[in-house]
């Protein structure tokens, strides 16, 4: 009987050996594929970041030139605001240029973990702003009644989010 048990045990071991080896190969292949996708994504995002930095620097220069032009034309009231905007754009470009994509993603995840309500509210607000921007860039000659109704809904949602964020900030400051 012990001879039969030994042959069954060794038979079971032999069956699990190839399966284990196959699952290890599958896991390694999957891991390599995921690393390749991750590397490609990081390279693509890094390229987009370089492009964004380039545009931000160009915008900073254009805003700076507008500030100087307004000052020269004796319309200097807006000039300091444009100068500050230009400086902030240049600072943002410098920040993005010095930060890696992975580091920025880690910062966003850290912020989201520490302030989930604020992160969700900010994400929704950013989404609404992007949607409004995309909608405004579409070439439609006249605003329809539905769009006016949509604007009112967006405004009420923004007001509700603002109230929620303010309550969250008040709670956080009291704690």
ZAVEX-110807 format. One record per residue: residue in three letters; x, y, z of N, C-alpha, C in turn; residue number from 1. Coordinates in Angstrom, 3 decimals. Atoms other than C-alpha are relative to their C-alpha. Example, Ala and Ser with C-alpha at 12.3 -4.5 7.8 and 13.67 -1.06 7.14 Angstrom:
+-----+----------+----------+----------+----------+----------+----------+----------+----------+----------+-----+
:  aa :   n_east :  n_north :     n_up :  ca_east : ca_north :    ca_up :   c_east :  c_north :     c_up :   i :
+-----+----------+----------+----------+----------+----------+----------+----------+----------+----------+-----+
: ALA :    0.890 :   -1.190 :    0.000 :   12.300 :   -4.500 :    7.800 :    0.900 :    1.200 :    0.000 :   1 :
: SER :   -0.820 :   -1.190 :   -0.060 :   13.670 :   -1.060 :    7.140 :   -0.770 :    1.090 :    0.730 :   2 :
+-----+----------+----------+----------+----------+----------+----------+----------+----------+----------+-----+
% end
This chain:
+-----+----------+----------+----------+----------+----------+----------+----------+----------+----------+-----+
:  aa :   n_east :  n_north :     n_up :  ca_east : ca_north :    ca_up :   c_east :  c_north :     c_up :   i :
+-----+----------+----------+----------+----------+----------+----------+----------+----------+----------+-----+
: UNK :    0.815 :   -1.180 :    0.000 :    0.000 :    0.000 :    0.000 :    0.864 :    1.250 :    0.000 :   1 :
: UNK :   -0.870 :   -1.166 :   -0.003 :    2.831 :    2.383 :    0.747 :    0.646 :    0.193 :   -1.358 :   2 :
: UNK :   -0.531 :   -0.129 :    1.347 :    4.250 :    1.641 :   -2.698 :   -0.991 :    0.691 :   -0.906 :   3 :
: UNK :    1.042 :   -0.619 :    0.807 :    0.928 :    2.637 :   -4.249 :   -0.128 :    1.481 :    0.356 :   4 :
: UNK :    0.099 :   -1.393 :   -0.412 :    0.802 :    5.837 :   -2.185 :    1.175 :    0.811 :   -0.543 :   5 :
: UNK :   -1.164 :   -0.702 :    0.526 :    4.334 :    6.780 :   -3.215 :   -0.136 :    0.266 :   -1.490 :   6 :
: UNK :    0.145 :   -0.212 :    1.440 :    3.541 :    6.258 :   -6.887 :   -1.081 :    1.041 :   -0.289 :   7 :
: UNK :    1.041 :   -1.008 :    0.199 :    0.348 :    8.356 :   -6.534 :    0.537 :    1.394 :    0.344 :   8 :
: UNK :   -0.556 :   -1.287 :   -0.398 :    2.219 :   11.110 :   -4.705 :    0.944 :    0.524 :   -1.070 :   9 :
: UNK :   -0.927 :   -0.451 :    1.029 :    4.952 :   11.214 :   -7.306 :   -0.747 :    0.335 :   -1.285 :  10 :
: UNK :    0.797 :   -0.301 :    1.180 :    2.324 :   11.110 :  -10.064 :   -0.676 :    1.373 :    0.145 :  11 :
: UNK :    0.622 :   -1.305 :   -0.240 :    0.495 :   14.087 :   -8.476 :    1.031 :    1.118 :   -0.104 :  12 :
: UNK :   -1.048 :   -1.001 :    0.059 :    3.782 :   15.965 :   -8.135 :    0.382 :    0.297 :   -1.443 :  13 :
: UNK :   -0.364 :   -0.190 :    1.397 :    4.604 :   15.396 :  -11.777 :   -1.088 :    0.785 :   -0.749 :  14 :
: UNK :    1.095 :   -0.727 :    0.652 :    1.155 :   16.667 :  -12.791 :    0.031 :    1.478 :    0.376 :  15 :
: UNK :    0.005 :   -1.393 :   -0.416 :    1.496 :   19.809 :  -10.735 :    1.247 :    0.724 :   -0.491 :  16 :
: UNK :   -1.233 :   -0.619 :    0.475 :    5.051 :   20.446 :  -11.946 :   -0.180 :    0.764 :   -1.297 :  17 :
: UNK :    0.198 :   -0.728 :    1.253 :    4.161 :   21.314 :  -15.550 :   -1.043 :    1.115 :    0.121 :  18 :
: UNK :    1.028 :   -1.035 :   -0.173 :    1.070 :   23.229 :  -14.443 :    0.603 :    1.200 :    0.711 :  19 :
: UNK :   -0.647 :   -1.090 :   -0.723 :    3.108 :   25.274 :  -11.979 :    0.935 :    0.750 :   -0.926 :  20 :
: UNK :   -0.923 :   -0.626 :    0.939 :    5.725 :   25.901 :  -14.623 :   -0.752 :    0.836 :   -1.026 :  21 :
: UNK :    0.809 :   -0.718 :    0.983 :    3.062 :   26.950 :  -17.120 :   -0.597 :    1.271 :    0.611 :  22 :
: UNK :    0.590 :   -1.181 :   -0.632 :    1.388 :   29.301 :  -14.639 :    1.080 :    1.042 :    0.290 :  23 :
: UNK :   -1.096 :   -0.943 :   -0.219 :    4.758 :   30.842 :  -13.769 :    0.378 :    0.710 :   -1.294 :  24 :
: UNK :   -0.301 :   -0.608 :    1.295 :    5.477 :   31.411 :  -17.460 :   -1.081 :    1.009 :   -0.389 :  25 :
: UNK :    1.100 :   -0.903 :    0.323 :    2.031 :   32.966 :  -17.937 :    0.103 :    1.272 :    0.844 :  26 :
: UNK :   -0.142 :   -1.158 :   -0.879 :    2.565 :   35.237 :  -14.928 :    1.160 :    0.876 :   -0.451 :  27 :
: UNK :   -1.154 :   -0.768 :    0.465 :    6.012 :   36.270 :  -16.180 :   -0.307 :    0.744 :   -1.300 :  28 :
: UNK :    0.374 :   -0.633 :    1.266 :    4.641 :   36.987 :  -19.664 :   -0.947 :    1.167 :    0.246 :  29 :
: UNK :    0.940 :   -1.070 :   -0.337 :    1.783 :   39.017 :  -18.198 :    0.736 :    1.163 :    0.647 :  30 :
: UNK :   -0.772 :   -1.033 :   -0.686 :    4.201 :   40.908 :  -15.947 :    0.854 :    0.792 :   -0.996 :  31 :
: UNK :   -0.805 :   -0.675 :    1.025 :    6.495 :   41.695 :  -18.898 :   -0.880 :    0.891 :   -0.882 :  32 :
: UNK :    0.918 :   -0.785 :    0.835 :    3.525 :   42.865 :  -20.975 :   -0.464 :    1.254 :    0.732 :  33 :
: UNK :    0.450 :   -1.152 :   -0.788 :    2.277 :   45.130 :  -18.195 :    1.124 :    1.026 :    0.146 :  34 :
: UNK :   -1.134 :   -0.925 :   -0.089 :    5.745 :   46.617 :  -17.752 :    0.228 :    0.732 :   -1.314 :  35 :
: UNK :   -0.164 :   -0.633 :    1.305 :    5.965 :   47.272 :  -21.500 :   -1.082 :    1.065 :   -0.218 :  36 :
: UNK :    1.095 :   -0.977 :    0.123 :    2.548 :   49.006 :  -21.464 :    0.270 :    1.200 :    0.900 :  37 :
: UNK :   -0.305 :   -1.083 :   -0.943 :    3.571 :   51.027 :  -18.411 :    1.104 :    0.899 :   -0.554 :  38 :
: UNK :   -1.100 :   -0.781 :    0.569 :    6.833 :   52.097 :  -20.063 :   -0.464 :    0.843 :   -1.184 :  39 :
: UNK :    0.516 :   -0.740 :    1.157 :    5.045 :   53.086 :  -23.284 :   -0.883 :    1.161 :    0.452 :  40 :
: UNK :    0.879 :   -1.053 :   -0.515 :    2.449 :   55.063 :  -21.321 :    0.812 :    1.141 :    0.589 :  41 :
: UNK :   -0.834 :   -1.037 :   -0.597 :    5.115 :   56.906 :  -19.359 :    0.719 :    0.821 :   -1.070 :  42 :
: UNK :   -0.670 :   -0.725 :    1.082 :    6.989 :   57.773 :  -22.557 :   -0.969 :    0.928 :   -0.723 :  43 :
: UNK :    0.993 :   -0.819 :    0.684 :    3.808 :   59.037 :  -24.218 :   -0.381 :    1.206 :    0.868 :  44 :
: UNK :    0.361 :   -1.101 :   -0.891 :    2.829 :   61.110 :  -21.175 :    1.148 :    0.994 :    0.155 :  45 :
: UNK :   -1.170 :   -0.883 :   -0.098 :    6.350 :   62.480 :  -20.888 :    0.080 :    0.890 :   -1.239 :  46 :
: UNK :    0.002 :   -0.771 :    1.246 :    6.143 :   63.569 :  -24.534 :   -1.091 :    1.074 :    0.030 :  47 :
: UNK :    1.098 :   -0.971 :   -0.111 :    2.771 :   65.249 :  -23.912 :    0.353 :    1.092 :    1.006 :  48 :
: UNK :   -0.411 :   -0.972 :   -1.008 :    4.233 :   66.948 :  -20.838 :    0.954 :    1.021 :   -0.614 :  49 :
: UNK :   -0.943 :   -0.906 :    0.663 :    7.066 :   68.408 :  -22.934 :   -0.751 :    0.978 :   -0.900 :  50 :
: UNK :    0.815 :   -0.857 :    0.861 :    4.510 :   69.739 :  -25.409 :   -0.764 :    1.031 :    0.830 :  51 :
: UNK :    0.743 :   -0.917 :   -0.874 :    2.425 :   71.248 :  -22.591 :    0.916 :    1.089 :    0.554 :  52 :
: UNK :   -0.964 :   -0.980 :   -0.516 :    5.514 :   72.932 :  -21.127 :    0.319 :    1.032 :   -1.077 :  53 :
: UNK :   -0.291 :   -0.902 :    1.121 :    6.315 :   74.408 :  -24.541 :   -1.137 :    1.015 :   -0.186 :  54 :
: UNK :    1.142 :   -0.898 :    0.172 :    2.790 :   75.824 :  -24.919 :   -0.146 :    0.957 :    1.174 :  55 :
: UNK :    0.104 :   -0.880 :   -1.163 :    2.738 :   77.173 :  -21.361 :    1.022 :    1.126 :   -0.058 :  56 :
: UNK :   -1.028 :   -1.044 :    0.132 :    5.991 :   79.016 :  -21.968 :   -0.395 :    1.013 :   -1.071 :  57 :
: UNK :    0.458 :   -0.913 :    1.056 :    4.606 :   80.457 :  -25.214 :   -1.126 :    0.898 :    0.494 :  58 :
: UNK :    1.103 :   -0.796 :   -0.538 :    1.414 :   81.575 :  -23.445 :    0.513 :    1.028 :    1.000 :  59 :
: UNK :   -0.563 :   -0.935 :   -0.979 :    3.449 :   83.150 :  -20.646 :    0.636 :    1.193 :   -0.708 :  60 :
: UNK :   -0.632 :   -1.086 :    0.772 :    5.434 :   85.145 :  -23.197 :   -1.068 :    0.891 :   -0.631 :  61 :
: UNK :    1.065 :   -0.786 :    0.643 :    2.255 :   86.212 :  -25.029 :   -0.731 :    0.878 :    1.017 :  62 :
: UNK :    0.685 :   -0.783 :   -1.035 :    0.560 :   87.334 :  -21.805 :    0.914 :    1.128 :    0.485 :  63 :
: UNK :   -0.972 :   -1.019 :   -0.399 :    3.738 :   89.181 :  -20.800 :    0.017 :    1.139 :   -1.017 :  64 :
: UNK :    0.009 :   -1.019 :    1.053 :    3.763 :   91.000 :  -24.148 :   -1.290 :    0.819 :    0.028 :  65 :
: UNK :    1.274 :   -0.722 :   -0.102 :    0.076 :   91.880 :  -23.722 :    0.041 :    0.985 :    1.168 :  66 :
: UNK :   -0.112 :   -0.892 :   -1.160 :    0.835 :   93.340 :  -20.287 :    0.829 :    1.226 :   -0.341 :  67 :
: UNK :   -0.867 :   -1.115 :    0.392 :    3.640 :   95.483 :  -21.711 :   -0.735 :    0.913 :   -0.983 :  68 :
: UNK :    0.734 :   -0.797 :    0.991 :    1.470 :   96.609 :  -24.657 :   -1.079 :    0.850 :    0.661 :  69 :
: UNK :    1.041 :   -0.769 :   -0.686 :   -1.381 :   97.655 :  -22.383 :    0.592 :    1.138 :    0.813 :  70 :
: UNK :   -0.655 :   -1.045 :   -0.791 :    0.990 :   99.564 :  -20.154 :    0.460 :    1.143 :   -0.893 :  71 :
: UNK :   -0.468 :   -1.020 :    0.947 :    2.466 :  101.380 :  -23.161 :   -1.155 :    0.807 :   -0.585 :  72 :
: UNK :    1.164 :   -0.672 :    0.567 :   -1.027 :  102.245 :  -24.433 :   -0.816 :    0.742 :    1.066 :  73 :
: UNK :    0.638 :   -0.716 :   -1.107 :   -1.894 :  103.852 :  -21.102 :   -1.275 :   -0.697 :    0.502 :  74 :
: UNK :    1.089 :    0.813 :   -0.552 :   -4.292 :  101.028 :  -20.206 :    0.607 :   -0.951 :    1.028 :  75 :
: UNK :   -0.797 :    0.789 :   -0.927 :   -2.151 :   99.858 :  -17.346 :   -0.757 :   -0.636 :    1.143 :  76 :
: UNK :    0.743 :    0.579 :   -1.116 :   -4.977 :   98.868 :  -14.982 :    0.078 :   -1.526 :   -0.005 :  77 :
: UNK :   -0.018 :    1.460 :    0.113 :   -4.967 :   95.289 :  -16.253 :    1.422 :   -0.545 :   -0.070 :  78 :
: UNK :   -1.378 :    0.435 :    0.197 :   -1.216 :   95.163 :  -16.753 :    0.567 :   -0.805 :    1.180 :  79 :
: UNK :   -0.542 :    0.798 :   -1.114 :   -0.286 :   93.997 :  -13.216 :   -0.620 :   -1.400 :    0.089 :  80 :
: UNK :    0.663 :    1.302 :   -0.043 :   -2.857 :   91.202 :  -13.402 :    0.537 :   -0.920 :   -1.095 :  81 :
: UNK :   -0.567 :    0.790 :    1.093 :   -1.547 :   90.065 :  -16.745 :    1.438 :   -0.410 :    0.323 :  82 :
: UNK :   -1.369 :    0.317 :   -0.388 :    2.003 :   90.227 :  -15.386 :    0.015 :   -1.171 :    0.994 :  83 :
: UNK :    0.096 :    1.100 :   -0.971 :    1.012 :   87.994 :  -12.443 :   -0.387 :   -1.299 :   -0.690 :  84 :
: UNK :    0.421 :    1.190 :    0.743 :   -0.730 :   85.602 :  -14.814 :    1.168 :   -0.571 :   -0.792 :  85 :
: UNK :   -1.174 :    0.435 :    0.757 :    2.365 :   85.469 :  -16.994 :    1.006 :   -0.696 :    0.912 :  86 :
: UNK :   -0.935 :    0.598 :   -0.953 :    4.546 :   84.761 :  -13.964 :   -0.474 :   -1.381 :    0.459 :  87 :
: UNK :    0.550 :    1.286 :   -0.453 :    2.221 :   81.966 :  -12.778 :    0.081 :   -1.052 :   -1.103 :  88 :
: UNK :   -0.129 :    0.944 :    1.111 :    2.183 :   80.380 :  -16.229 :    1.446 :   -0.479 :   -0.145 :  89 :
: UNK :   -1.418 :    0.373 :    0.086 :    5.978 :   80.455 :  -16.320 :    0.384 :   -0.926 :    1.155 :  90 :
: UNK :   -0.282 :    0.866 :   -1.152 :    6.119 :   78.951 :  -12.822 :   -0.573 :   -1.401 :   -0.213 :  91 :
: UNK :    0.613 :    1.294 :    0.281 :    3.709 :   76.192 :  -13.848 :    0.811 :   -0.773 :   -1.029 :  92 :
: UNK :   -0.825 :    0.653 :    1.019 :    5.796 :   75.442 :  -16.928 :    1.287 :   -0.533 :    0.617 :  93 :
: UNK :   -1.239 :    0.428 :   -0.660 :    8.951 :   75.269 :  -14.796 :   -0.268 :   -1.204 :    0.914 :  94 :
: UNK :    0.374 :    1.098 :   -0.894 :    7.202 :   73.010 :  -12.256 :   -0.179 :   -1.291 :   -0.789 :  95 :
: UNK :    0.233 :    1.191 :    0.822 :    6.025 :   70.616 :  -14.963 :    1.290 :   -0.516 :   -0.624 :  96 :
: UNK :   -1.253 :    0.394 :    0.634 :    9.420 :   70.620 :  -16.614 :    0.898 :   -0.757 :    0.973 :  97 :
: UNK :   -0.887 :    0.606 :   -0.999 :   11.189 :   69.643 :  -13.374 :   -0.577 :   -1.245 :    0.657 :  98 :
: UNK :    0.661 :    1.113 :   -0.671 :    8.696 :   66.984 :  -12.283 :   -0.224 :   -1.136 :   -0.996 :  99 :
: UNK :    0.264 :    1.145 :    0.878 :    8.440 :   63.470 :  -13.715 :   -1.487 :   -0.336 :    0.024 : 100 :
: UNK :    1.403 :    0.386 :    0.096 :    5.099 :   62.050 :  -14.809 :   -0.358 :   -0.912 :    1.173 : 101 :
: UNK :    0.250 :    0.921 :   -1.116 :    5.375 :   59.294 :  -12.196 :   -0.134 :    0.770 :    1.307 : 102 :
: UNK :    0.048 :   -0.810 :   -1.210 :    6.050 :   61.847 :   -9.477 :   -1.310 :    0.783 :    0.090 : 103 :
: UNK :    1.270 :   -0.733 :    0.007 :    3.030 :   63.916 :  -10.520 :   -1.168 :   -0.940 :    0.293 : 104 :
: UNK :    1.067 :    0.972 :   -0.259 :    0.832 :   60.804 :  -10.540 :   -0.016 :   -0.392 :    1.480 : 105 :
: UNK :   -0.081 :    0.316 :   -1.429 :    2.068 :   59.909 :   -7.054 :   -0.552 :    1.138 :    0.844 : 106 :
: UNK :    0.523 :   -1.165 :   -0.725 :    1.276 :   63.455 :   -5.872 :   -1.522 :    0.049 :   -0.062 : 107 :
: UNK :    1.456 :   -0.021 :    0.158 :   -2.250 :   63.271 :   -7.273 :   -0.635 :   -1.110 :    0.830 : 108 :
: UNK :    0.538 :    1.104 :   -0.793 :   -2.843 :   59.861 :   -5.686 :    0.088 :    0.303 :    1.495 : 109 :
: UNK :   -0.148 :   -0.369 :   -1.404 :   -1.514 :   61.121 :   -2.364 :   -1.049 :    1.015 :    0.417 : 110 :
: UNK :    1.019 :   -1.003 :   -0.286 :   -3.808 :   64.145 :   -2.491 :   -1.384 :   -0.637 :    0.051 : 111 :
: UNK :    1.309 :    0.662 :    0.049 :   -6.774 :   61.946 :   -3.426 :   -0.224 :   -0.848 :    1.249 : 112 :
: UNK :    0.129 :    0.810 :   -1.220 :   -6.094 :   59.656 :   -0.452 :   -0.218 :    0.872 :    1.234 : 113 :
: UNK :    0.118 :   -0.879 :   -1.166 :   -5.755 :   62.551 :    1.983 :   -1.302 :    0.799 :   -0.010 : 114 :
: UNK :    1.185 :   -0.865 :    0.132 :   -8.709 :   64.608 :    0.661 :   -0.947 :   -0.551 :   -1.058 : 115 :
: UNK :    0.819 :    0.609 :    1.061 :  -11.126 :   62.319 :   -1.199 :   -1.169 :    0.877 :   -0.449 : 116 :
: UNK :    1.147 :   -0.831 :    0.377 :  -14.093 :   64.703 :   -1.100 :    0.439 :    1.162 :   -0.867 : 117 :
: UNK :   -0.511 :   -1.122 :    0.767 :  -12.076 :   67.647 :   -2.318 :    0.497 :   -0.453 :   -1.369 : 118 :
: UNK :   -0.489 :    0.532 :    1.273 :  -10.463 :   65.487 :   -5.003 :   -1.161 :   -0.283 :   -0.952 : 119 :
: UNK :    1.148 :    0.318 :    0.851 :  -13.822 :   64.241 :   -6.308 :   -0.680 :    1.288 :   -0.458 : 120 :
: UNK :    0.628 :   -1.271 :    0.369 :  -15.310 :   67.746 :   -6.214 :    0.844 :    0.740 :   -1.044 : 121 :
: UNK :   -0.892 :   -0.644 :    0.966 :  -12.272 :   69.148 :   -8.014 :   -0.021 :   -0.691 :   -1.345 : 122 :
: UNK :    0.066 :    0.753 :    1.258 :  -12.400 :   66.392 :  -10.604 :   -1.290 :    0.290 :   -0.752 : 123 :
: UNK :    1.280 :   -0.309 :    0.649 :  -16.069 :   67.055 :  -11.255 :    0.008 :    1.414 :   -0.566 : 124 :
: UNK :   -0.062 :   -1.381 :    0.468 :  -15.461 :   70.777 :  -11.533 :    0.897 :    0.114 :   -1.235 : 125 :
: UNK :   -0.894 :   -0.005 :    1.164 :  -12.538 :   70.202 :  -13.902 :   -0.697 :   -0.613 :   -1.214 : 126 :
: UNK :    0.747 :    0.628 :    1.086 :  -14.731 :   67.887 :  -15.981 :   -1.050 :    0.928 :   -0.578 : 127 :
: UNK :    1.001 :   -0.960 :    0.479 :  -17.465 :   70.487 :  -16.144 :    0.653 :    1.115 :   -0.803 : 128 :
: UNK :   -0.709 :   -1.063 :    0.729 :  -14.976 :   73.151 :  -17.183 :    0.459 :   -0.487 :   -1.369 : 129 :
: UNK :   -0.438 :    0.550 :    1.281 :  -13.526 :   70.913 :  -19.880 :   -1.186 :   -0.204 :   -0.939 : 130 :
: UNK :    1.187 :    0.196 :    0.832 :  -17.019 :   70.049 :  -21.099 :   -0.495 :    1.332 :   -0.549 : 131 :
: UNK :    0.440 :   -1.320 :    0.455 :  -17.971 :   73.722 :  -21.257 :    0.964 :    0.547 :   -1.058 : 132 :
: UNK :   -0.984 :   -0.455 :    0.982 :  -14.736 :   74.514 :  -23.081 :   -0.205 :   -0.706 :   -1.331 : 133 :
: UNK :    0.203 :    0.768 :    1.233 :  -15.320 :   71.725 :  -25.579 :   -1.288 :    0.429 :   -0.693 : 134 :
: UNK :    1.273 :   -0.410 :    0.569 :  -18.903 :   72.827 :  -26.038 :    0.096 :    1.389 :   -0.629 : 135 :
: UNK :   -0.104 :   -1.363 :    0.533 :  -17.946 :   76.460 :  -26.554 :    0.860 :    0.068 :   -1.249 : 136 :
: UNK :   -0.840 :   -0.015 :    1.190 :  -15.341 :   75.600 :  -29.158 :   -0.719 :   -0.589 :   -1.211 : 137 :
: UNK :    0.789 :    0.522 :    1.121 :  -17.950 :   73.769 :  -31.234 :   -0.618 :    1.187 :   -0.730 : 138 :
: UNK :    0.488 :   -1.136 :    0.791 :  -19.147 :   75.999 :  -34.062 :   -1.518 :   -0.084 :   -0.155 : 139 :
: UNK :    1.452 :   -0.088 :    0.061 :  -22.806 :   76.646 :  -33.323 :   -0.362 :    1.478 :   -0.021 : 140 :
: UNK :    0.259 :   -1.422 :    0.139 :  -24.178 :   79.995 :  -34.508 :   -0.858 :    0.618 :    1.099 : 141 :
: UNK :    0.876 :   -0.580 :   -1.006 :  -26.924 :   80.480 :  -31.912 :   -0.154 :   -0.953 :    1.171 : 142 :
: UNK :    0.211 :    0.815 :   -1.189 :  -27.499 :   79.302 :  -28.379 :   -1.468 :   -0.395 :    0.055 : 143 :
: UNK :    1.382 :    0.465 :   -0.031 :  -30.614 :   77.166 :  -28.169 :   -0.560 :    0.080 :    1.417 : 144 :
: UNK :    0.665 :   -0.012 :   -1.302 :  -33.130 :   77.031 :  -25.336 :    0.551 :   -1.110 :    0.887 : 145 :
: UNK :   -0.566 :    1.110 :   -0.768 :  -31.717 :   73.653 :  -24.269 :    1.348 :    0.368 :    0.593 : 146 :
: UNK :   -1.310 :   -0.408 :   -0.501 :  -28.242 :   75.154 :  -23.906 :   -0.146 :    0.965 :    1.161 : 147 :
: UNK :    0.235 :   -0.937 :   -1.095 :  -29.599 :   77.963 :  -21.735 :   -0.428 :   -0.768 :    1.244 : 148 :
: UNK :    0.425 :    0.836 :   -1.117 :  -31.306 :   75.356 :  -19.550 :    1.192 :   -0.769 :    0.569 : 149 :
: UNK :   -1.202 :    0.729 :   -0.408 :  -28.066 :   73.353 :  -19.453 :    0.939 :    0.907 :    0.791 : 150 :
: UNK :   -0.847 :   -0.949 :   -0.721 :  -26.149 :   76.475 :  -18.359 :   -0.502 :    0.194 :    1.429 : 151 :
: UNK :    0.575 :   -0.161 :   -1.333 :  -28.538 :   76.911 :  -15.433 :    0.272 :   -1.236 :    0.850 : 152 :
: UNK :   -0.289 :    1.226 :   -0.735 :  -28.069 :   73.259 :  -14.450 :    1.467 :   -0.053 :    0.407 : 153 :
: UNK :   -1.425 :    0.001 :   -0.304 :  -24.299 :   73.578 :  -14.637 :    0.286 :    0.981 :    1.133 : 154 :
: UNK :   -0.210 :   -1.005 :   -1.045 :  -24.394 :   76.746 :  -12.531 :   -0.498 :   -0.505 :    1.353 : 155 :
: UNK :    0.514 :    0.508 :   -1.276 :  -26.571 :   75.084 :   -9.870 :    0.879 :   -1.131 :    0.525 : 156 :
: UNK :   -0.901 :    1.066 :   -0.427 :  -24.254 :   72.061 :   -9.804 :    1.305 :    0.583 :    0.532 : 157 :
: UNK :   -1.223 :   -0.653 :   -0.467 :  -21.195 :   74.312 :   -9.461 :   -0.244 :    0.624 :    1.374 : 158 :
: UNK :    0.322 :   -0.595 :   -1.299 :  -22.921 :   76.168 :   -6.606 :   -0.096 :   -1.072 :    1.086 : 159 :
: UNK :    0.119 :    1.088 :   -0.964 :  -23.752 :   72.876 :   -4.876 :    1.373 :   -0.561 :    0.352 : 160 :
: UNK :   -1.354 :    0.491 :   -0.258 :  -20.166 :   71.650 :   -5.270 :    0.787 :    0.989 :    0.847 : 161 :
: UNK :   -0.688 :   -1.030 :   -0.759 :  -18.846 :   74.949 :   -3.965 :   -0.423 :   -0.044 :    1.460 : 162 :
: UNK :    0.507 :    0.086 :   -1.371 :  -21.073 :   74.683 :   -0.893 :    0.564 :   -1.236 :    0.695 : 163 :
: UNK :   -0.519 :    1.243 :   -0.572 :  -19.983 :   71.077 :   -0.323 :    1.483 :    0.116 :    0.337 : 164 :
: UNK :   -1.438 :   -0.168 :   -0.234 :  -16.290 :   71.932 :   -0.658 :    0.240 :    0.945 :    1.166 : 165 :
: UNK :   -0.159 :   -0.935 :   -1.106 :  -16.664 :   74.900 :    1.690 :   -0.316 :   -0.662 :    1.331 : 166 :
: UNK :    0.320 :    0.729 :   -1.235 :  -18.372 :   72.680 :    4.303 :    1.131 :   -0.942 :    0.379 : 167 :
: UNK :   -1.091 :    0.943 :   -0.259 :  -15.609 :   70.104 :    3.945 :    1.223 :    0.735 :    0.526 : 168 :
: UNK :   -1.142 :   -0.779 :   -0.454 :  -12.925 :   72.770 :    4.334 :   -0.230 :    0.549 :    1.409 : 169 :
: UNK :    0.312 :   -0.495 :   -1.339 :  -14.709 :   74.254 :    7.367 :    0.157 :   -1.115 :    1.033 : 170 :
: UNK :   -0.120 :    1.146 :   -0.898 :  -14.915 :   70.799 :    8.953 :    1.468 :   -0.347 :    0.228 : 171 :
: UNK :   -1.422 :    0.336 :   -0.108 :  -11.231 :   70.171 :    8.235 :    0.748 :    1.031 :    0.835 : 172 :
: UNK :   -0.689 :   -1.027 :   -0.769 :  -10.155 :   73.489 :    9.709 :   -0.401 :   -0.016 :    1.466 : 173 :
: UNK :    0.453 :    0.089 :   -1.392 :  -12.245 :   72.983 :   12.862 :    0.619 :   -1.191 :    0.710 : 174 :
: UNK :   -0.537 :    1.230 :   -0.609 :  -10.766 :   69.506 :   13.420 :    1.431 :    0.136 :    0.404 : 175 :
+-----+----------+----------+----------+----------+----------+----------+----------+----------+----------+-----+
% end
